Amino acid sequence: MAVSLQVKHGKDHLPGKSAKLRHSLRCLSWFALNKAKLEKSQAEFWVFVLHGFDSRDPDFVVIPTTELKRRMTKVHHSGSGALHIYLCSTKNTRCWETRELRTKVMLQIAEGTYENPVLEFTQYLNEKGWAALTKKLTA
């Protein structure tokens, strides 16, 4: 069985953030995707590699392409050009799309008190994401 992947690697933008965020988050990466290319993507899964400045091991967001498209339609309502995605992973093993979130919300994410099912990507983070891909490979 084979599975097609699209892999994107992001640079960590956490070093420029506040001490509170740097203490609670593992990585904050930015990705620019072409909306038209995402719509035409033949990949079954997209893998976003979040390699934190202070982390030895990267985090991976492994998401089915259909789910990524669905979420990006909800988050990025207009335009046909670039989709700017900001994925952050926290030290308490959660993952969020944080584009244009205010400092107050970023602090709630850091504290583990923020809830928003459209912006939460935890179910695709690391082992959880790889499990869906493994299931596809072994089906």
Summary of the structure (lengths in Angstrom):
residues: 139
radius of gyration: 14.7
end to end distance: 8.1
largest distance: 45.6
contacts: 403
relative contact order: 0.21
helix: 36%
strand: 31%
